[in-house]
Amino acid sequence: MVQYIRVGRMVNRHDVSVVGQMVTTGSYFPHCMEFTVTIGLVATGLLSYTLITRYFPVFAETIPVQGSD
């Protein structure tokens, strides 16, 4: 079993090094769907953060001290 893991790592490292050294012939610009998915993921993360901090006791509430003036 360990041999398969070692071979897999070697093949992965070889693949990464070969692909990293290949010369590209064209250019790439993301499709509008890729932008949409990225914006959606960021919006989902922000919405989750907002809802969790609003409805769960994440931040400690401060109690005002009276008569300290």
PyMOL Python script that loads the backbone (N, CA, C, O; Angstrom):
from pymol import cmd

cmd.read_pdbstr("""\
ATOM      1  N   MET A   1       0.824  -1.196   0.000  1.00  0.00           N
ATOM      2  CA  MET A   1       0.000   0.000   0.000  1.00  0.00           C
ATOM      3  C   MET A   1       0.865   1.256   0.000  1.00  0.00           C
ATOM      4  O   MET A   1       0.562   2.233  -0.686  1.00  0.00           O
ATOM      5  N   VAL A   2       1.941   1.219   0.775  1.00  0.00           N
ATOM      6  CA  VAL A   2       2.829   2.372   0.855  1.00  0.00           C
ATOM      7  C   VAL A   2       3.499   2.618  -0.496  1.00  0.00           C
ATOM      8  O   VAL A   2       3.764   3.762  -0.863  1.00  0.00           O
ATOM      9  N   GLN A   3       3.769   1.541  -1.232  1.00  0.00           N
ATOM     10  CA  GLN A   3       4.408   1.699  -2.533  1.00  0.00           C
ATOM     11  C   GLN A   3       3.518   2.492  -3.485  1.00  0.00           C
ATOM     12  O   GLN A   3       4.010   3.308  -4.265  1.00  0.00           O
ATOM     13  N   TYR A   4       2.217   2.254  -3.424  1.00  0.00           N
ATOM     14  CA  TYR A   4       1.294   2.987  -4.288  1.00  0.00           C
ATOM     15  C   TYR A   4       1.297   4.477  -3.955  1.00  0.00           C
ATOM     16  O   TYR A   4       1.227   5.323  -4.846  1.00  0.00           O
ATOM     17  N   ILE A   5       1.380   4.782  -2.675  1.00  0.00           N
ATOM     18  CA  ILE A   5       1.423   6.190  -2.264  1.00  0.00           C
ATOM     19  C   ILE A   5       2.708   6.838  -2.753  1.00  0.00           C
ATOM     20  O   ILE A   5       2.684   7.965  -3.246  1.00  0.00           O
ATOM     21  N   ARG A   6       3.830   6.136  -2.622  1.00  0.00           N
ATOM     22  CA  ARG A   6       5.110   6.686  -3.087  1.00  0.00           C
ATOM     23  C   ARG A   6       5.105   6.891  -4.598  1.00  0.00           C
ATOM     24  O   ARG A   6       5.549   7.930  -5.087  1.00  0.00           O
ATOM     25  N   VAL A   7       4.611   5.914  -5.328  1.00  0.00           N
ATOM     26  CA  VAL A   7       4.546   6.045  -6.786  1.00  0.00           C
ATOM     27  C   VAL A   7       3.614   7.188  -7.168  1.00  0.00           C
ATOM     28  O   VAL A   7       3.912   7.949  -8.088  1.00  0.00           O
ATOM     29  N   GLY A   8       2.505   7.312  -6.479  1.00  0.00           N
ATOM     30  CA  GLY A   8       1.578   8.404  -6.753  1.00  0.00           C
ATOM     31  C   GLY A   8       2.210   9.756  -6.521  1.00  0.00           C
ATOM     32  O   GLY A   8       2.007  10.680  -7.309  1.00  0.00           O
ATOM     33  N   ARG A   9       2.971   9.886  -5.454  1.00  0.00           N
ATOM     34  CA  ARG A   9       3.662  11.155  -5.189  1.00  0.00           C
ATOM     35  C   ARG A   9       4.692  11.461  -6.269  1.00  0.00           C
ATOM     36  O   ARG A   9       4.801  12.599  -6.726  1.00  0.00           O
ATOM     37  N   MET A  10       5.452  10.435  -6.679  1.00  0.00           N
ATOM     38  CA  MET A  10       6.463  10.661  -7.712  1.00  0.00           C
ATOM     39  C   MET A  10       5.812  11.064  -9.028  1.00  0.00           C
ATOM     40  O   MET A  10       6.292  11.976  -9.701  1.00  0.00           O
ATOM     41  N   VAL A  11       4.737  10.400  -9.396  1.00  0.00           N
ATOM     42  CA  VAL A  11       4.047  10.736 -10.643  1.00  0.00           C
ATOM     43  C   VAL A  11       3.469  12.140 -10.556  1.00  0.00           C
ATOM     44  O   VAL A  11       3.535  12.895 -11.527  1.00  0.00           O
ATOM     45  N   ASN A  12       2.906  12.501  -9.417  1.00  0.00           N
ATOM     46  CA  ASN A  12       2.346  13.835  -9.251  1.00  0.00           C
ATOM     47  C   ASN A  12       3.438  14.890  -9.360  1.00  0.00           C
ATOM     48  O   ASN A  12       3.248  15.897 -10.042  1.00  0.00           O
ATOM     49  N   ARG A  13       4.571  14.685  -8.709  1.00  0.00           N
ATOM     50  CA  ARG A  13       5.662  15.656  -8.780  1.00  0.00           C
ATOM     51  C   ARG A  13       6.197  15.763 -10.210  1.00  0.00           C
ATOM     52  O   ARG A  13       6.500  16.859 -10.682  1.00  0.00           O
ATOM     53  N   HIS A  14       6.309  14.643 -10.883  1.00  0.00           N
ATOM     54  CA  HIS A  14       6.784  14.670 -12.264  1.00  0.00           C
ATOM     55  C   HIS A  14       5.788  15.418 -13.146  1.00  0.00           C
ATOM     56  O   HIS A  14       6.184  16.229 -13.983  1.00  0.00           O
ATOM     57  N   ASP A  15       4.503  15.149 -12.959  1.00  0.00           N
ATOM     58  CA  ASP A  15       3.473  15.810 -13.751  1.00  0.00           C
ATOM     59  C   ASP A  15       3.488  17.314 -13.512  1.00  0.00           C
ATOM     60  O   ASP A  15       3.386  18.092 -14.460  1.00  0.00           O
ATOM     61  N   VAL A  16       3.613  17.728 -12.262  1.00  0.00           N
ATOM     62  CA  VAL A  16       3.634  19.154 -11.944  1.00  0.00           C
ATOM     63  C   VAL A  16       4.853  19.823 -12.555  1.00  0.00           C
ATOM     64  O   VAL A  16       4.745  20.928 -13.087  1.00  0.00           O
ATOM     65  N   SER A  17       6.010  19.177 -12.490  1.00  0.00           N
ATOM     66  CA  SER A  17       7.214  19.803 -13.033  1.00  0.00           C
ATOM     67  C   SER A  17       7.169  19.872 -14.556  1.00  0.00           C
ATOM     68  O   SER A  17       7.621  20.859 -15.138  1.00  0.00           O
ATOM     69  N   VAL A  18       6.636  18.853 -15.208  1.00  0.00           N
ATOM     70  CA  VAL A  18       6.565  18.862 -16.674  1.00  0.00           C
ATOM     71  C   VAL A  18       5.560  19.895 -17.154  1.00  0.00           C
ATOM     72  O   VAL A  18       5.853  20.659 -18.074  1.00  0.00           O
ATOM     73  N   VAL A  19       4.383  19.934 -16.550  1.00  0.00           N
ATOM     74  CA  VAL A  19       3.361  20.892 -16.960  1.00  0.00           C
ATOM     75  C   VAL A  19       3.820  22.313 -16.663  1.00  0.00           C
ATOM     76  O   VAL A  19       3.516  23.228 -17.429  1.00  0.00           O
ATOM     77  N   GLY A  20       4.540  22.516 -15.577  1.00  0.00           N
ATOM     78  CA  GLY A  20       5.031  23.849 -15.237  1.00  0.00           C
ATOM     79  C   GLY A  20       6.069  24.367 -16.206  1.00  0.00           C
ATOM     80  O   GLY A  20       6.239  25.580 -16.326  1.00  0.00           O
ATOM     81  N   GLN A  21       6.769  23.486 -16.900  1.00  0.00           N
ATOM     82  CA  GLN A  21       7.805  23.910 -17.828  1.00  0.00           C
ATOM     83  C   GLN A  21       7.327  23.964 -19.275  1.00  0.00           C
ATOM     84  O   GLN A  21       8.095  24.338 -20.162  1.00  0.00           O
ATOM     85  N   MET A  22       6.081  23.601 -19.527  1.00  0.00           N
ATOM     86  CA  MET A  22       5.572  23.636 -20.893  1.00  0.00           C
ATOM     87  C   MET A  22       5.382  25.078 -21.350  1.00  0.00           C
ATOM     88  O   MET A  22       4.984  25.941 -20.568  1.00  0.00           O
ATOM     89  N   VAL A  23       5.668  25.324 -22.610  1.00  0.00           N
ATOM     90  CA  VAL A  23       5.508  26.648 -23.188  1.00  0.00           C
ATOM     91  C   VAL A  23       4.071  26.780 -23.683  1.00  0.00           C
ATOM     92  O   VAL A  23       3.575  25.925 -24.417  1.00  0.00           O
ATOM     93  N   THR A  24       3.411  27.854 -23.276  1.00  0.00           N
ATOM     94  CA  THR A  24       2.036  28.069 -23.722  1.00  0.00           C
ATOM     95  C   THR A  24       2.037  28.835 -25.036  1.00  0.00           C
ATOM     96  O   THR A  24       2.922  29.650 -25.297  1.00  0.00           O
ATOM     97  N   THR A  25       1.038  28.560 -25.853  1.00  0.00           N
ATOM     98  CA  THR A  25       0.963  29.214 -27.158  1.00  0.00           C
ATOM     99  C   THR A  25      -0.167  30.223 -27.233  1.00  0.00           C
ATOM    100  O   THR A  25      -0.222  31.003 -28.184  1.00  0.00           O
ATOM    101  N   GLY A  26      -1.050  30.236 -26.283  1.00  0.00           N
ATOM    102  CA  GLY A  26      -2.195  31.135 -26.350  1.00  0.00           C
ATOM    103  C   GLY A  26      -2.375  31.901 -25.057  1.00  0.00           C
ATOM    104  O   GLY A  26      -1.548  31.842 -24.147  1.00  0.00           O
ATOM    105  N   SER A  27      -3.469  32.614 -25.006  1.00  0.00           N
ATOM    106  CA  SER A  27      -3.789  33.352 -23.790  1.00  0.00           C
ATOM    107  C   SER A  27      -5.098  32.815 -23.217  1.00  0.00           C
ATOM    108  O   SER A  27      -5.838  32.098 -23.890  1.00  0.00           O
ATOM    109  N   TYR A  28      -5.366  33.171 -21.980  1.00  0.00           N
ATOM    110  CA  TYR A  28      -6.558  32.666 -21.310  1.00  0.00           C
ATOM    111  C   TYR A  28      -7.245  33.815 -20.599  1.00  0.00           C
ATOM    112  O   TYR A  28      -6.600  34.611 -19.916  1.00  0.00           O
ATOM    113  N   PHE A  29      -8.550  33.897 -20.762  1.00  0.00           N
ATOM    114  CA  PHE A  29      -9.366  34.840 -20.013  1.00  0.00           C
ATOM    115  C   PHE A  29     -10.560  34.069 -19.483  1.00  0.00           C
ATOM    116  O   PHE A  29     -11.207  33.345 -20.239  1.00  0.00           O
ATOM    117  N   PRO A  30     -10.870  34.210 -18.188  1.00  0.00           N
ATOM    118  CA  PRO A  30     -11.953  33.422 -17.602  1.00  0.00           C
ATOM    119  C   PRO A  30     -13.303  33.701 -18.254  1.00  0.00           C
ATOM    120  O   PRO A  30     -13.587  34.821 -18.679  1.00  0.00           O
ATOM    121  N   HIS A  31     -14.111  32.679 -18.320  1.00  0.00           N
ATOM    122  CA  HIS A  31     -15.463  32.776 -18.842  1.00  0.00           C
ATOM    123  C   HIS A  31     -16.332  33.499 -17.815  1.00  0.00           C
ATOM    124  O   HIS A  31     -16.003  33.520 -16.629  1.00  0.00           O
ATOM    125  N   CYS A  32     -17.424  34.082 -18.259  1.00  0.00           N
ATOM    126  CA  CYS A  32     -18.290  34.828 -17.338  1.00  0.00           C
ATOM    127  C   CYS A  32     -18.863  33.919 -16.257  1.00  0.00           C
ATOM    128  O   CYS A  32     -19.148  34.390 -15.156  1.00  0.00           O
ATOM    129  N   MET A  33     -19.040  32.643 -16.536  1.00  0.00           N
ATOM    130  CA  MET A  33     -19.540  31.715 -15.527  1.00  0.00           C
ATOM    131  C   MET A  33     -18.525  31.540 -14.394  1.00  0.00           C
ATOM    132  O   MET A  33     -18.916  31.364 -13.240  1.00  0.00           O
ATOM    133  N   GLU A  34     -17.232  31.587 -14.707  1.00  0.00           N
ATOM    134  CA  GLU A  34     -16.213  31.484 -13.667  1.00  0.00           C
ATOM    135  C   GLU A  34     -16.256  32.697 -12.751  1.00  0.00           C
ATOM    136  O   GLU A  34     -16.111  32.561 -11.537  1.00  0.00           O
ATOM    137  N   PHE A  35     -16.452  33.876 -13.316  1.00  0.00           N
ATOM    138  CA  PHE A  35     -16.608  35.077 -12.496  1.00  0.00           C
ATOM    139  C   PHE A  35     -17.848  34.959 -11.618  1.00  0.00           C
ATOM    140  O   PHE A  35     -17.812  35.311 -10.439  1.00  0.00           O
ATOM    141  N   THR A  36     -18.938  34.468 -12.188  1.00  0.00           N
ATOM    142  CA  THR A  36     -20.193  34.335 -11.450  1.00  0.00           C
ATOM    143  C   THR A  36     -20.046  33.361 -10.284  1.00  0.00           C
ATOM    144  O   THR A  36     -20.526  33.638  -9.186  1.00  0.00           O
ATOM    145  N   VAL A  37     -19.395  32.241 -10.508  1.00  0.00           N
ATOM    146  CA  VAL A  37     -19.196  31.257  -9.443  1.00  0.00           C
ATOM    147  C   VAL A  37     -18.322  31.844  -8.338  1.00  0.00           C
ATOM    148  O   VAL A  37     -18.608  31.651  -7.156  1.00  0.00           O
ATOM    149  N   THR A  38     -17.267  32.553  -8.708  1.00  0.00           N
ATOM    150  CA  THR A  38     -16.385  33.160  -7.715  1.00  0.00           C
ATOM    151  C   THR A  38     -17.121  34.189  -6.878  1.00  0.00           C
ATOM    152  O   THR A  38     -16.999  34.198  -5.653  1.00  0.00           O
ATOM    153  N   ILE A  39     -17.883  35.052  -7.527  1.00  0.00           N
ATOM    154  CA  ILE A  39     -18.650  36.069  -6.805  1.00  0.00           C
ATOM    155  C   ILE A  39     -19.689  35.403  -5.905  1.00  0.00           C
ATOM    156  O   ILE A  39     -19.914  35.854  -4.782  1.00  0.00           O
ATOM    157  N   GLY A  40     -20.319  34.339  -6.387  1.00  0.00           N
ATOM    158  CA  GLY A  40     -21.298  33.618  -5.581  1.00  0.00           C
ATOM    159  C   GLY A  40     -20.681  32.972  -4.350  1.00  0.00           C
ATOM    160  O   GLY A  40     -21.280  32.995  -3.275  1.00  0.00           O
ATOM    161  N   LEU A  41     -19.496  32.399  -4.493  1.00  0.00           N
ATOM    162  CA  LEU A  41     -18.825  31.786  -3.347  1.00  0.00           C
ATOM    163  C   LEU A  41     -18.432  32.827  -2.309  1.00  0.00           C
ATOM    164  O   LEU A  41     -18.591  32.603  -1.109  1.00  0.00           O
ATOM    165  N   VAL A  42     -17.921  33.960  -2.766  1.00  0.00           N
ATOM    166  CA  VAL A  42     -17.559  35.032  -1.835  1.00  0.00           C
ATOM    167  C   VAL A  42     -18.803  35.559  -1.133  1.00  0.00           C
ATOM    168  O   VAL A  42     -18.781  35.782   0.078  1.00  0.00           O
ATOM    169  N   ALA A  43     -19.891  35.762  -1.881  1.00  0.00           N
ATOM    170  CA  ALA A  43     -21.134  36.254  -1.286  1.00  0.00           C
ATOM    171  C   ALA A  43     -21.698  35.252  -0.279  1.00  0.00           C
ATOM    172  O   ALA A  43     -22.212  35.651   0.765  1.00  0.00           O
ATOM    173  N   THR A  44     -21.606  33.963  -0.581  1.00  0.00           N
ATOM    174  CA  THR A  44     -22.075  32.941   0.352  1.00  0.00           C
ATOM    175  C   THR A  44     -21.249  32.958   1.633  1.00  0.00           C
ATOM    176  O   THR A  44     -21.795  32.821   2.728  1.00  0.00           O
ATOM    177  N   GLY A  45     -19.952  33.122   1.501  1.00  0.00           N
ATOM    178  CA  GLY A  45     -19.092  33.206   2.681  1.00  0.00           C
ATOM    179  C   GLY A  45     -19.408  34.417   3.537  1.00  0.00           C
ATOM    180  O   GLY A  45     -19.478  34.313   4.762  1.00  0.00           O
ATOM    181  N   LEU A  46     -19.601  35.570   2.902  1.00  0.00           N
ATOM    182  CA  LEU A  46     -19.939  36.782   3.650  1.00  0.00           C
ATOM    183  C   LEU A  46     -21.302  36.661   4.322  1.00  0.00           C
ATOM    184  O   LEU A  46     -21.467  37.078   5.468  1.00  0.00           O
ATOM    185  N   LEU A  47     -22.269  36.098   3.622  1.00  0.00           N
ATOM    186  CA  LEU A  47     -23.591  35.910   4.210  1.00  0.00           C
ATOM    187  C   LEU A  47     -23.531  34.946   5.395  1.00  0.00           C
ATOM    188  O   LEU A  47     -24.160  35.187   6.425  1.00  0.00           O
ATOM    189  N   SER A  48     -22.781  33.865   5.250  1.00  0.00           N
ATOM    190  CA  SER A  48     -22.634  32.906   6.353  1.00  0.00           C
ATOM    191  C   SER A  48     -21.990  33.567   7.562  1.00  0.00           C
ATOM    192  O   SER A  48     -22.447  33.379   8.690  1.00  0.00           O
ATOM    193  N   TYR A  49     -20.937  34.338   7.336  1.00  0.00           N
ATOM    194  CA  TYR A  49     -20.261  35.035   8.429  1.00  0.00           C
ATOM    195  C   TYR A  49     -21.214  35.997   9.123  1.00  0.00           C
ATOM    196  O   TYR A  49     -21.262  36.049  10.352  1.00  0.00           O
ATOM    197  N   THR A  50     -21.972  36.757   8.341  1.00  0.00           N
ATOM    198  CA  THR A  50     -22.909  37.721   8.912  1.00  0.00           C
ATOM    199  C   THR A  50     -23.978  37.028   9.745  1.00  0.00           C
ATOM    200  O   THR A  50     -24.273  37.464  10.858  1.00  0.00           O
ATOM    201  N   LEU A  51     -24.556  35.963   9.225  1.00  0.00           N
ATOM    202  CA  LEU A  51     -25.610  35.262   9.955  1.00  0.00           C
ATOM    203  C   LEU A  51     -25.083  34.575  11.213  1.00  0.00           C
ATOM    204  O   LEU A  51     -25.744  34.588  12.252  1.00  0.00           O
ATOM    205  N   ILE A  52     -23.915  33.985  11.123  1.00  0.00           N
ATOM    206  CA  ILE A  52     -23.350  33.307  12.287  1.00  0.00           C
ATOM    207  C   ILE A  52     -23.025  34.305  13.388  1.00  0.00           C
ATOM    208  O   ILE A  52     -23.313  34.051  14.557  1.00  0.00           O
ATOM    209  N   THR A  53     -22.424  35.445  13.025  1.00  0.00           N
ATOM    210  CA  THR A  53     -22.092  36.426  14.059  1.00  0.00           C
ATOM    211  C   THR A  53     -23.322  37.118  14.614  1.00  0.00           C
ATOM    212  O   THR A  53     -23.282  37.634  15.731  1.00  0.00           O
ATOM    213  N   ARG A  54     -24.399  37.141  13.875  1.00  0.00           N
ATOM    214  CA  ARG A  54     -25.619  37.784  14.359  1.00  0.00           C
ATOM    215  C   ARG A  54     -26.405  36.864  15.292  1.00  0.00           C
ATOM    216  O   ARG A  54     -26.922  37.325  16.310  1.00  0.00           O
ATOM    217  N   TYR A  55     -26.506  35.587  14.971  1.00  0.00           N
ATOM    218  CA  TYR A  55     -27.388  34.687  15.711  1.00  0.00           C
ATOM    219  C   TYR A  55     -26.681  33.749  16.694  1.00  0.00           C
ATOM    220  O   TYR A  55     -27.349  33.053  17.459  1.00  0.00           O
ATOM    221  N   PHE A  56     -25.366  33.718  16.690  1.00  0.00           N
ATOM    222  CA  PHE A  56     -24.630  32.896  17.641  1.00  0.00           C
ATOM    223  C   PHE A  56     -23.741  33.792  18.496  1.00  0.00           C
ATOM    224  O   PHE A  56     -23.313  34.851  18.035  1.00  0.00           O
ATOM    225  N   PRO A  57     -23.454  33.389  19.731  1.00  0.00           N
ATOM    226  CA  PRO A  57     -22.631  34.239  20.604  1.00  0.00           C
ATOM    227  C   PRO A  57     -21.142  34.151  20.251  1.00  0.00           C
ATOM    228  O   PRO A  57     -20.358  33.541  20.977  1.00  0.00           O
ATOM    229  N   VAL A  58     -20.775  34.753  19.154  1.00  0.00           N
ATOM    230  CA  VAL A  58     -19.388  34.712  18.706  1.00  0.00           C
ATOM    231  C   VAL A  58     -18.568  35.776  19.420  1.00  0.00           C
ATOM    232  O   VAL A  58     -17.485  35.492  19.933  1.00  0.00           O
ATOM    233  N   PHE A  59     -19.079  36.995  19.453  1.00  0.00           N
ATOM    234  CA  PHE A  59     -18.380  38.101  20.087  1.00  0.00           C
ATOM    235  C   PHE A  59     -18.955  38.327  21.479  1.00  0.00           C
ATOM    236  O   PHE A  59     -20.166  38.231  21.678  1.00  0.00           O
ATOM    237  N   ALA A  60     -18.095  38.625  22.430  1.00  0.00           N
ATOM    238  CA  ALA A  60     -18.550  38.874  23.799  1.00  0.00           C
ATOM    239  C   ALA A  60     -19.273  40.216  23.856  1.00  0.00           C
ATOM    240  O   ALA A  60     -18.826  41.207  23.277  1.00  0.00           O
ATOM    241  N   GLU A  61     -20.389  40.224  24.561  1.00  0.00           N
ATOM    242  CA  GLU A  61     -21.123  41.473  24.715  1.00  0.00           C
ATOM    243  C   GLU A  61     -20.466  42.298  25.812  1.00  0.00           C
ATOM    244  O   GLU A  61     -20.046  41.760  26.837  1.00  0.00           O
ATOM    245  N   THR A  62     -20.379  43.596  25.596  1.00  0.00           N
ATOM    246  CA  THR A  62     -19.794  44.479  26.602  1.00  0.00           C
ATOM    247  C   THR A  62     -20.900  45.041  27.474  1.00  0.00           C
ATOM    248  O   THR A  62     -21.952  45.451  26.984  1.00  0.00           O
ATOM    249  N   ILE A  63     -20.652  45.052  28.755  1.00  0.00           N
ATOM    250  CA  ILE A  63     -21.617  45.590  29.710  1.00  0.00           C
ATOM    251  C   ILE A  63     -21.147  46.986  30.090  1.00  0.00           C
ATOM    252  O   ILE A  63     -20.024  47.149  30.567  1.00  0.00           O
ATOM    253  N   PRO A  64     -21.991  48.000  29.885  1.00  0.00           N
ATOM    254  CA  PRO A  64     -21.557  49.361  30.213  1.00  0.00           C
ATOM    255  C   PRO A  64     -21.384  49.539  31.723  1.00  0.00           C
ATOM    256  O   PRO A  64     -22.199  49.073  32.518  1.00  0.00           O
ATOM    257  N   VAL A  65     -20.319  50.214  32.089  1.00  0.00           N
ATOM    258  CA  VAL A  65     -20.029  50.484  33.494  1.00  0.00           C
ATOM    259  C   VAL A  65     -20.647  51.824  33.850  1.00  0.00           C
ATOM    260  O   VAL A  65     -20.374  52.830  33.196  1.00  0.00           O
ATOM    261  N   GLN A  66     -21.481  51.843  34.886  1.00  0.00           N
ATOM    262  CA  GLN A  66     -22.149  53.079  35.280  1.00  0.00           C
ATOM    263  C   GLN A  66     -21.385  53.749  36.417  1.00  0.00           C
ATOM    264  O   GLN A  66     -20.833  53.087  37.296  1.00  0.00           O
ATOM    265  N   GLY A  67     -21.367  55.071  36.375  1.00  0.00           N
ATOM    266  CA  GLY A  67     -20.749  55.843  37.442  1.00  0.00           C
ATOM    267  C   GLY A  67     -19.239  55.915  37.379  1.00  0.00           C
ATOM    268  O   GLY A  67     -18.601  56.235  38.383  1.00  0.00           O
ATOM    269  N   SER A  68     -18.653  55.632  36.244  1.00  0.00           N
ATOM    270  CA  SER A  68     -17.196  55.707  36.136  1.00  0.00           C
ATOM    271  C   SER A  68     -16.732  57.050  35.600  1.00  0.00           C
ATOM    272  O   SER A  68     -15.538  57.240  35.370  1.00  0.00           O
ATOM    273  N   ASP A  69     -17.652  57.987  35.395  1.00  0.00           N
ATOM    274  CA  ASP A  69     -17.279  59.304  34.859  1.00  0.00           C
ATOM    275  C   ASP A  69     -16.528  60.084  35.848  1.00  0.00           C
ATOM    276  O   ASP A  69     -16.134  61.216  35.569  1.00  0.00           O
TER     277      ASP A  69
END
""", "prot")
cmd.dss("prot")
cmd.show_as("cartoon", "prot")
cmd.util.cbc("prot")
cmd.orient("prot")
